[in-house]
Each structure stands twice: as C-alpha cells, then as structure tokens.
Amino acid sequence: MSGNLFARSVHDLTAATWFGGSLMGAIGLNGATAKAQNPAERTRLSSLGWKKWAPVQTAAFASHLMAGLPLMWENKGRMAKQEGATRLTVVKTAVTLLGAVVTLYAGILGKKVEQLAGEGAEGATEPAPTASAELKAAQKQLKALQWTIPVFAGTVIVLGAKHGEMQRPKRIFEGLLKH
C-alpha cells in the first residue's frame, strides 16, 4: 500500500469514525439510556458511555489531522495549480477544526452533566422538571450539539469526496459523455 493510499484511507476512516460514533451516541447511547428506570441512572450511564468513546474519538481526530499532512504535501503542486483546490482544502480544514472544537465543548458539557447526574433526568439530553438551571442549560446545549456534530463530520466526508473527484482526470467524463 502506497503512503498516499494509506494516508487517504486513515483520513477517510477517521472522519467516518467521527461521523458514525457521534450518530451512534446520539441515537443509540442517549436513546437507550433514556429508558433506564432510575432517572439518576439516565445521565450517569450516558456519561459512562461517552467517556468510553472519548479516547477513540480523540485518537481518530489526531490520526485524521496527521494523515492530512502527507496528503497536503503530496498534493501541494495540484493545490497550487488547480482552480478551487486550495480553497476547498482551507474550507475542509476550517470545518474540521471547528467541528473538533464543538466536539470538545460537547465533552466539557458532558462532564458537567455527569457531575450533576444525581439530580436525575428524563434522558441524556432531556432534563427533569426539577433539574437545576445548570443541568438544564448543559443538557439543552448537548441536545443541539448531538445533531450538530454529525453535520460537521458529514461535511468533512463530503468535502473529502469532492477532493477525490477533483483529482479524477476530466477525460474519464468526456469518454462517458460521447457514448
């Protein structure tokens, strides 16, 4: 496997890890823990699951960024000459970094929810009517972020696909259009 193929594969797989993990957490983990009989267990169990996932997600982010470096190095000539390639790289990098910051912030909010888990909740992101203002605020933000994070991750995947399409020779499409 060539270095570029390896870097591209790691880059794509780690973005997929971010996307899939965030959706599974929002739908599967948070959805399942909302069914716990004890309201105090709902946020506690969700927090435990997210804590188990955090090292995997951190490794995926680090690997994603590291794999992007040889890809940019390998494509520096194309980026300099091909219209839109540098702009797309800048946009993809910005979306990735902003998404990483949002994901990190969600983790900080998750720690706050974990600390207040004893108050009980309707679900991982749904506060109980008796919850403190601090817990309600954290859960309200997490409720929005749990859907925002997969949008960032999905956008990174789509922009990566666009990068790949930009590398395809135009003659492939010209041949298909003649038939």
QUIJOPE-V778261 format. One record per pair of residues at least 6 apart in sequence whose C-alpha atoms are under 7 Angstrom apart, sorted by the first residue. I is the first residue (numbers start at 1). J is the second residue. If there is no record, write none. Layout:
# QUIJOPE-V778261
i: {I | I}
j: {J | J}
This chain:
# QUIJOPE-V778261
i: {4 | 7 | 7 | 7 | 8 | 8 | 10 | 10 | 11 | 11 | 11 | 14 | 14 | 14 | 14 | 15 | 15 | 15 | 15 | 17 | 18 | 18 | 19 | 19 | 19 | 22 | 22 | 23 | 26 | 29 | 30 | 30 | 33 | 33 | 33 | 33 | 33 | 34 | 34 | 34 | 34 | 36 | 39 | 39 | 39 | 40 | 40 | 40 | 40 | 40 | 42 | 42 | 42 | 43 | 43 | 43 | 43 | 43 | 43 | 44 | 44 | 46 | 47 | 47 | 79 | 79 | 80 | 92 | 92 | 95 | 95 | 96 | 99 | 99 | 102 | 103 | 106 | 106 | 109 | 109 | 113 | 113 | 113 | 116 | 119 | 120 | 121 | 121 | 122 | 125 | 125 | 125 | 125 | 126 | 127 | 127}
j: {71 | 67 | 70 | 71 | 67 | 71 | 64 | 67 | 64 | 67 | 68 | 60 | 61 | 63 | 64 | 64 | 153 | 156 | 157 | 60 | 57 | 153 | 150 | 153 | 154 | 149 | 150 | 150 | 146 | 46 | 46 | 124 | 42 | 45 | 46 | 123 | 124 | 42 | 122 | 123 | 124 | 42 | 120 | 121 | 122 | 117 | 118 | 119 | 120 | 121 | 121 | 123 | 124 | 113 | 114 | 117 | 121 | 123 | 124 | 114 | 117 | 124 | 110 | 114 | 85 | 86 | 86 | 156 | 159 | 152 | 156 | 156 | 149 | 152 | 149 | 149 | 142 | 145 | 138 | 142 | 135 | 138 | 139 | 135 | 131 | 128 | 127 | 128 | 128 | 139 | 140 | 142 | 143 | 139 | 136 | 139}
